[in-house]
Amino acid sequence: MKKLPAIAATLFAMTLLSACSNKIENPEMQQCAQQNYQCEASCEQQSTADGLVHKVCSNKCIEAYNQCKANAEKLGEVK
């Protein structure tokens, strides 16, 4: 549990940087990053960082982010 603030801060920073770099070019990517941050934060609240439950939850977040990213990239090509 002591790792929780550090992990949350890291995820927030990554989301913020991602949002800054994609905000103008592709706002859909910003939405994906925000959803991923919320998903990972939820995983942190539901389980310990070293446990199997957390790994499964985190993997689901990654899969959802990758799908969101693929959809956002397709949307970006259409515009």
N, CA, C and O atoms as a printed pandas DataFrame, in Angstrom:
     atom_number atom_name residue_name chain_id  residue_number  x_coord  y_coord  z_coord
0              1         N          MET        A               1    0.808   -1.198    0.000
1              2        CA          MET        A               1    0.000    0.000    0.000
2              3         C          MET        A               1    0.852    1.263    0.000
3              4         O          MET        A               1    0.398    2.321   -0.435
4              5         N          LYS        A               2    2.086    1.156    0.486
5              6        CA          LYS        A               2    2.946    2.327    0.502
6              7         C          LYS        A               2    3.334    2.755   -0.910
7              8         O          LYS        A               2    3.701    3.908   -1.136
8              9         N          LYS        A               3    3.251    1.828   -1.853
9             10        CA          LYS        A               3    3.591    2.132   -3.239
10            11         C          LYS        A               3    2.460    2.858   -3.961
11            12         O          LYS        A               3    2.679    3.463   -5.010
12            13         N          LEU        A               4    1.260    2.800   -3.406
13            14        CA          LEU        A               4    0.084    3.370   -4.057
14            15         C          LEU        A               4    0.243    4.840   -4.440
15            16         O          LEU        A               4   -0.036    5.184   -5.588
16            17         N          PRO        A               5    0.676    5.725   -3.538
17            18        CA          PRO        A               5    0.823    7.134   -3.945
18            19         C          PRO        A               5    1.850    7.321   -5.064
19            20         O          PRO        A               5    1.646    8.144   -5.957
20            21         N          ALA        A               6    2.933    6.577   -5.025
21            22        CA          ALA        A               6    3.957    6.706   -6.065
22            23         C          ALA        A               6    3.431    6.213   -7.407
23            24         O          ALA        A               6    3.666    6.835   -8.443
24            25         N          ILE        A               7    2.719    5.096   -7.380
25            26        CA          ILE        A               7    2.162    4.548   -8.625
26            27         C          ILE        A               7    1.091    5.484   -9.176
27            28         O          ILE        A               7    1.049    5.748  -10.377
28            29         N          ALA        A               8    0.234    5.980   -8.302
29            30        CA          ALA        A               8   -0.821    6.903   -8.739
30            31         C          ALA        A               8   -0.221    8.184   -9.317
31            32         O          ALA        A               8   -0.699    8.699  -10.327
32            33         N          ALA        A               9    0.820    8.691   -8.677
33            34        CA          ALA        A               9    1.480    9.902   -9.178
34            35         C          ALA        A               9    2.115    9.650  -10.534
35            36         O          ALA        A               9    2.056   10.503  -11.419
36            37         N          THR        A              10    2.722    8.480  -10.700
37            38        CA          THR        A              10    3.339    8.131  -11.982
38            39         C          THR        A              10    2.290    8.021  -13.073
39            40         O          THR        A              10    2.479    8.541  -14.172
40            41         N          LEU        A              11    1.175    7.341  -12.775
41            42        CA          LEU        A              11    0.103    7.215  -13.756
42            43         C          LEU        A              11   -0.476    8.576  -14.120
43            44         O          LEU        A              11   -0.770    8.843  -15.286
44            45         N          PHE        A              12   -0.637    9.433  -13.119
45            46        CA          PHE        A              12   -1.158   10.772  -13.378
46            47         C          PHE        A              12   -0.209   11.547  -14.288
47            48         O          PHE        A              12   -0.644   12.210  -15.230
48            49         N          ALA        A              13    1.076   11.460  -14.002
49            50        CA          ALA        A              13    2.067   12.177  -14.816
50            51         C          ALA        A              13    2.066   11.655  -16.249
51            52         O          ALA        A              13    2.144   12.432  -17.200
52            53         N          MET        A              14    1.978   10.337  -16.395
53            54        CA          MET        A              14    1.954    9.763  -17.744
54            55         C          MET        A              14    0.705   10.215  -18.496
55            56         O          MET        A              14    0.768   10.543  -19.681
56            57         N          THR        A              15   -0.418   10.228  -17.803
57            58        CA          THR        A              15   -1.662   10.666  -18.427
58            59         C          THR        A              15   -1.581   12.134  -18.822
59            60         O          THR        A              15   -2.009   12.521  -19.909
60            61         N          LEU        A              16   -1.037   12.933  -17.941
61            62        CA          LEU        A              16   -0.902   14.360  -18.212
62            63         C          LEU        A              16   -0.003   14.601  -19.415
63            64         O          LEU        A              16   -0.335   15.396  -20.295
64            65         N          LEU        A              17    1.131   13.918  -19.453
65            66        CA          LEU        A              17    2.040   14.065  -20.589
66            67         C          LEU        A              17    1.392   13.575  -21.875
67            68         O          LEU        A              17    1.532   14.198  -22.927
68            69         N          SER        A              18    0.694   12.474  -21.786
69            70        CA          SER        A              18    0.006   11.947  -22.954
70            71         C          SER        A              18   -1.061   12.927  -23.431
71            72         O          SER        A              18   -1.211   13.160  -24.630
72            73         N          ALA        A              19   -1.785   13.488  -22.501
73            74        CA          ALA        A              19   -2.833   14.448  -22.853
74            75         C          ALA        A              19   -2.237   15.685  -23.509
75            76         O          ALA        A              19   -2.797   16.210  -24.472
76            77         N          CYS        A              20   -1.119   16.147  -22.999
77            78        CA          CYS        A              20   -0.480   17.333  -23.569
78            79         C          CYS        A              20    0.011   17.058  -24.985
79            80         O          CYS        A              20   -0.124   17.908  -25.865
80            81         N          SER        A              21    0.569   15.896  -25.205
81            82        CA          SER        A              21    1.143   15.612  -26.512
82            83         C          SER        A              21    0.077   15.289  -27.553
83            84         O          SER        A              21    0.330   15.430  -28.750
84            85         N          ASN        A              22   -1.113   14.856  -27.123
85            86        CA          ASN        A              22   -2.139   14.447  -28.075
86            87         C          ASN        A              22   -3.342   15.387  -28.120
87            88         O          ASN        A              22   -4.254   15.188  -28.923
88            89         N          LYS        A              23   -3.351   16.389  -27.278
89            90        CA          LYS        A              23   -4.549   17.214  -27.129
90            91         C          LYS        A              23   -4.990   17.855  -28.442
91            92         O          LYS        A              23   -6.159   17.762  -28.816
92            93         N          ILE        A              24   -4.097   18.479  -29.115
93            94        CA          ILE        A              24   -4.460   19.190  -30.339
94            95         C          ILE        A              24   -4.621   18.216  -31.505
95            96         O          ILE        A              24   -5.578   18.303  -32.275
96            97         N          GLU        A              25   -3.683   17.301  -31.619
97            98        CA          GLU        A              25   -3.670   16.396  -32.765
98            99         C          GLU        A              25   -4.819   15.389  -32.738
99           100         O          GLU        A              25   -5.470   15.160  -33.758
100          101         N          ASN        A              26   -5.069   14.790  -31.576
101          102        CA          ASN        A              26   -6.077   13.741  -31.509
102          103         C          ASN        A              26   -6.718   13.714  -30.118
103          104         O          ASN        A              26   -6.212   13.035  -29.224
104          105         N          PRO        A              27   -7.801   14.427  -29.928
105          106        CA          PRO        A              27   -8.447   14.472  -28.608
106          107         C          PRO        A              27   -8.970   13.107  -28.166
107          108         O          PRO        A              27   -9.131   12.866  -26.970
108          109         N          GLU        A              28   -9.236   12.211  -29.119
109          110        CA          GLU        A              28   -9.699   10.878  -28.761
110          111         C          GLU        A              28   -8.631   10.123  -27.973
111          112         O          GLU        A              28   -8.945    9.345  -27.072
112          113         N          MET        A              29   -7.370   10.359  -28.320
113          114        CA          MET        A              29   -6.280    9.714  -27.595
114          115         C          MET        A              29   -6.219   10.218  -26.152
115          116         O          MET        A              29   -5.885    9.465  -25.237
116          117         N          GLN        A              30   -6.537   11.473  -25.961
117          118        CA          GLN        A              30   -6.580   12.025  -24.605
118          119         C          GLN        A              30   -7.648   11.296  -23.788
119          120         O          GLN        A              30   -7.439   10.977  -22.618
120          121         N          GLN        A              31   -8.776   11.042  -24.413
121          122        CA          GLN        A              31   -9.851   10.318  -23.739
122          123         C          GLN        A              31   -9.402    8.906  -23.371
123          124         O          GLN        A              31   -9.712    8.422  -22.282
124          125         N          CYS        A              32   -8.672    8.242  -24.269
125          126        CA          CYS        A              32   -8.163    6.897  -23.985
126          127         C          CYS        A              32   -7.213    6.927  -22.791
127          128         O          CYS        A              32   -7.278    6.066  -21.913
128          129         N          ALA        A              33   -6.339    7.915  -22.767
129          130        CA          ALA        A              33   -5.380    8.030  -21.670
130          131         C          ALA        A              33   -6.100    8.265  -20.341
131          132         O          ALA        A              33   -5.722    7.695  -19.318
132          133         N          GLN        A              34   -7.125    9.096  -20.359
133          134        CA          GLN        A              34   -7.884    9.368  -19.138
134          135         C          GLN        A              34   -8.604    8.120  -18.651
135          136         O          GLN        A              34   -8.608    7.826  -17.455
136          137         N          GLN        A              35   -9.210    7.390  -19.572
137          138        CA          GLN        A              35   -9.892    6.154  -19.203
138          139         C          GLN        A              35   -8.898    5.139  -18.639
139          140         O          GLN        A              35   -9.204    4.431  -17.679
140          141         N          ASN        A              36   -7.713    5.073  -19.237
141          142        CA          ASN        A              36   -6.692    4.149  -18.756
142          143         C          ASN        A              36   -6.245    4.529  -17.343
143          144         O          ASN        A              36   -6.072    3.662  -16.486
144          145         N          TYR        A              37   -6.062    5.803  -17.112
145          146        CA          TYR        A              37   -5.668    6.267  -15.777
146          147         C          TYR        A              37   -6.716    5.863  -14.742
147          148         O          TYR        A              37   -6.380    5.356  -13.672
148          149         N          GLN        A              38   -7.985    6.091  -15.072
149          150        CA          GLN        A              38   -9.057    5.756  -14.144
150          151         C          GLN        A              38   -9.133    4.252  -13.898
151          152         O          GLN        A              38   -9.374    3.811  -12.774
152          153         N          CYS        A              39   -8.927    3.476  -14.945
153          154        CA          CYS        A              39   -8.938    2.023  -14.823
154          155         C          CYS        A              39   -7.817    1.552  -13.903
155          156         O          CYS        A              39   -8.043    0.749  -12.998
156          157         N          GLU        A              40   -6.609    2.057  -14.141
157          158        CA          GLU        A              40   -5.453    1.665  -13.312
158          159         C          GLU        A              40   -5.641    2.110  -11.858
159          160         O          GLU        A              40   -5.285    1.381  -10.933
160          161         N          ALA        A              41   -6.192    3.288  -11.663
161          162        CA          ALA        A              41   -6.443    3.769  -10.303
162          163         C          ALA        A              41   -7.453    2.872   -9.595
163          164         O          ALA        A              41   -7.321    2.590   -8.404
164          165         N          SER        A              42   -8.456    2.429  -10.338
165          166        CA          SER        A              42   -9.442    1.515   -9.783
166          167         C          SER        A              42   -8.798    0.186   -9.393
167          168         O          SER        A              42   -9.119   -0.380   -8.348
168          169         N          CYS        A              43   -7.900   -0.305  -10.225
169          170        CA          CYS        A              43   -7.182   -1.542   -9.908
170          171         C          CYS        A              43   -6.385   -1.383   -8.617
171          172         O          CYS        A              43   -6.350   -2.285   -7.781
172          173         N          GLU        A              44   -5.748   -0.230   -8.467
173          174        CA          GLU        A              44   -4.949    0.031   -7.273
174          175         C          GLU        A              44   -5.804    0.020   -6.013
175          176         O          GLU        A              44   -5.363   -0.442   -4.961
176          177         N          GLN        A              45   -7.015    0.525   -6.122
177          178        CA          GLN        A              45   -7.903    0.586   -4.967
178          179         C          GLN        A              45   -8.463   -0.785   -4.605
179          180         O          GLN        A              45   -8.744   -1.063   -3.439
180          181         N          GLN        A              46   -8.622   -1.635   -5.611
181          182        CA          GLN        A              46   -9.265   -2.930   -5.393
182          183         C          GLN        A              46   -8.314   -4.022   -4.928
183          184         O          GLN        A              46   -8.764   -5.032   -4.386
184          185         N          SER        A              47   -7.008   -3.846   -5.126
185          186        CA          SER        A              47   -6.083   -4.933   -4.828
186          187         C          SER        A              47   -4.700   -4.402   -4.491
187          188         O          SER        A              47   -4.417   -3.213   -4.642
188          189         N          THR        A              48   -3.844   -5.309   -4.031
189          190        CA          THR        A              48   -2.462   -4.925   -3.755
190          191         C          THR        A              48   -1.672   -4.919   -5.054
191          192         O          THR        A              48   -1.994   -5.652   -5.989
192          193         N          ALA        A              49   -0.642   -4.094   -5.108
193          194        CA          ALA        A              49    0.125   -3.911   -6.340
194          195         C          ALA        A              49    0.869   -5.171   -6.768
195          196         O          ALA        A              49    1.160   -5.331   -7.954
196          197         N          ASP        A              50    1.179   -6.054   -5.853
197          198        CA          ASP        A              50    1.944   -7.247   -6.185
198          199         C          ASP        A              50    1.088   -8.482   -6.421
199          200         O          ASP        A              50    1.616   -9.531   -6.791
200          201         N          GLY        A              51   -0.209   -8.383   -6.217
201          202        CA          GLY        A              51   -1.070   -9.554   -6.280
202          203         C          GLY        A              51   -1.530   -9.909   -7.686
203          204         O          GLY        A              51   -1.462   -9.100   -8.611
204          205         N          LEU        A              52   -2.000  -11.140   -7.815
205          206        CA          LEU        A              52   -2.498  -11.645   -9.091
206          207         C          LEU        A              52   -3.745  -10.883   -9.541
207          208         O          LEU        A              52   -3.919  -10.606  -10.727
208          209         N          VAL        A              53   -4.603  -10.550   -8.587
209          210        CA          VAL        A              53   -5.823   -9.804   -8.923
210          211         C          VAL        A              53   -5.453   -8.476   -9.572
211          212         O          VAL        A              53   -6.074   -8.070  -10.554
212          213         N          HIS        A              54   -4.449   -7.801   -9.031
213          214        CA          HIS        A              54   -4.014   -6.525   -9.604
214          215         C          HIS        A              54   -3.459   -6.713  -11.011
215          216         O          HIS        A              54   -3.738   -5.909  -11.900
216          217         N          LYS        A              55   -2.680   -7.762  -11.216
217          218        CA          LYS        A              55   -2.100   -8.007  -12.542
218          219         C          LYS        A              55   -3.183   -8.266  -13.575
219          220         O          LYS        A              55   -3.109   -7.759  -14.695
220          221         N          VAL        A              56   -4.182   -9.049  -13.210
221          222        CA          VAL        A              56   -5.295   -9.332  -14.121
222          223         C          VAL        A              56   -6.052   -8.046  -14.435
223          224         O          VAL        A              56   -6.376   -7.772  -15.590
224          225         N          CYS        A              57   -6.328   -7.269  -13.404
225          226        CA          CYS        A              57   -7.039   -5.999  -13.581
226          227         C          CYS        A              57   -6.238   -5.058  -14.477
227          228         O          CYS        A              57   -6.786   -4.439  -15.389
228          229         N          SER        A              58   -4.949   -4.957  -14.210
229          230        CA          SER        A              58   -4.082   -4.078  -14.988
230          231         C          SER        A              58   -4.012   -4.525  -16.447
231          232         O          SER        A              58   -4.008   -3.693  -17.354
232          233         N          ASN        A              59   -3.957   -5.827  -16.672
233          234        CA          ASN        A              59   -3.935   -6.346  -18.047
234          235         C          ASN        A              59   -5.221   -5.997  -18.786
235          236         O          ASN        A              59   -5.192   -5.707  -19.982
236          237         N          LYS        A              60   -6.348   -6.024  -18.080
237          238        CA          LYS        A              60   -7.617   -5.634  -18.697
238          239         C          LYS        A              60   -7.586   -4.152  -19.074
239          240         O          LYS        A              60   -8.108   -3.761  -20.118
240          241         N          CYS        A              61   -6.975   -3.333  -18.220
241          242        CA          CYS        A              61   -6.833   -1.908  -18.532
242          243         C          CYS        A              61   -5.992   -1.712  -19.790
243          244         O          CYS        A              61   -6.325   -0.901  -20.653
244          245         N          ILE        A              62   -4.915   -2.454  -19.879
245          246        CA          ILE        A              62   -4.023   -2.345  -21.043
246          247         C          ILE        A              62   -4.751   -2.765  -22.312
247          248         O          ILE        A              62   -4.647   -2.099  -23.342
248          249         N          GLU        A              63   -5.483   -3.860  -22.239
249          250        CA          GLU        A              63   -6.242   -4.320  -23.409
250          251         C          GLU        A              63   -7.273   -3.272  -23.836
251          252         O          GLU        A              63   -7.425   -2.992  -25.025
252          253         N          ALA        A              64   -7.973   -2.701  -22.864
253          254        CA          ALA        A              64   -8.979   -1.677  -23.168
254          255         C          ALA        A              64   -8.314   -0.440  -23.772
255          256         O          ALA        A              64   -8.839    0.155  -24.713
256          257         N          TYR        A              65   -7.155   -0.054  -23.227
257          258        CA          TYR        A              65   -6.436    1.111  -23.754
258          259         C          TYR        A              65   -5.981    0.854  -25.189
259          260         O          TYR        A              65   -6.126    1.719  -26.052
260          261         N          ASN        A              66   -5.435   -0.324  -25.442
261          262        CA          ASN        A              66   -4.967   -0.640  -26.794
262          263         C          ASN        A              66   -6.109   -0.611  -27.800
263          264         O          ASN        A              66   -5.944   -0.125  -28.919
264          265         N          GLN        A              67   -7.271   -1.133  -27.400
265          266        CA          GLN        A              67   -8.434   -1.098  -28.291
266          267         C          GLN        A              67   -8.901    0.336  -28.512
267          268         O          GLN        A              67   -9.216    0.723  -29.637
268          269         N          CYS        A              68   -8.945    1.123  -27.441
269          270        CA          CYS        A              68   -9.343    2.525  -27.542
270          271         C          CYS        A              68   -8.382    3.275  -28.461
271          272         O          CYS        A              68   -8.804    4.057  -29.313
272          273         N          LYS        A              69   -7.089    3.026  -28.277
273          274        CA          LYS        A              69   -6.066    3.690  -29.083
274          275         C          LYS        A              69   -6.228    3.343  -30.566
275          276         O          LYS        A              69   -6.144    4.221  -31.425
276          277         N          ALA        A              70   -6.460    2.067  -30.859
277          278        CA          ALA        A              70   -6.658    1.643  -32.246
278          279         C          ALA        A              70   -7.872    2.347  -32.852
279          280         O          ALA        A              70   -7.827    2.804  -33.994
280          281         N          ASN        A              71   -8.954    2.430  -32.082
281          282        CA          ASN        A              71  -10.160    3.114  -32.567
282          283         C          ASN        A              71   -9.905    4.604  -32.766
283          284         O          ASN        A              71  -10.371    5.191  -33.742
284          285         N          ALA        A              72   -9.168    5.215  -31.848
285          286        CA          ALA        A              72   -8.860    6.642  -31.950
286          287         C          ALA        A              72   -7.982    6.924  -33.166
287          288         O          ALA        A              72   -8.164    7.934  -33.846
288          289         N          GLU        A              73   -7.040    6.040  -33.437
289          290        CA          GLU        A              73   -6.177    6.219  -34.607
290          291         C          GLU        A              73   -6.988    6.107  -35.891
291          292         O          GLU        A              73   -6.758    6.865  -36.833
292          293         N          LYS        A              74   -7.938    5.167  -35.940
293          294        CA          LYS        A              74   -8.812    5.048  -37.107
294          295         C          LYS        A              74   -9.656    6.294  -37.273
295          296         O          LYS        A              74   -9.838    6.781  -38.389
296          297         N          LEU        A              75  -10.175    6.815  -36.170
297          298        CA          LEU        A              75  -10.973    8.041  -36.212
298          299         C          LEU        A              75  -10.140    9.197  -36.729
299          300         O          LEU        A              75  -10.630   10.023  -37.498
300          301         N          GLY        A              76   -8.884    9.261  -36.312
301          302        CA          GLY        A              76   -7.978   10.311  -36.748
302          303         C          GLY        A              76   -7.708   10.267  -38.244
303          304         O          GLY        A              76   -7.530   11.307  -38.878
304          305         N          GLU        A              77   -7.678    9.079  -38.803
305          306        CA          GLU        A              77   -7.454    8.926  -40.235
306          307         C          GLU        A              77   -8.664    9.378  -41.044
307          308         O          GLU        A              77   -8.514    9.872  -42.161
308          309         N          VAL        A              78   -9.851    9.213  -40.491
309          310        CA          VAL        A              78  -11.092    9.544  -41.190
310          311         C          VAL        A              78  -11.253   11.057  -41.318
311          312         O          VAL        A              78  -11.749   11.549  -42.332
312          313         N          LYS        A              79  -10.835   11.789  -40.295
313          314        CA          LYS        A              79  -11.048   13.248  -40.259
314          315         C          LYS        A              79  -10.350   13.948  -41.399
315          316         O          LYS        A              79  -10.429   15.171  -41.513
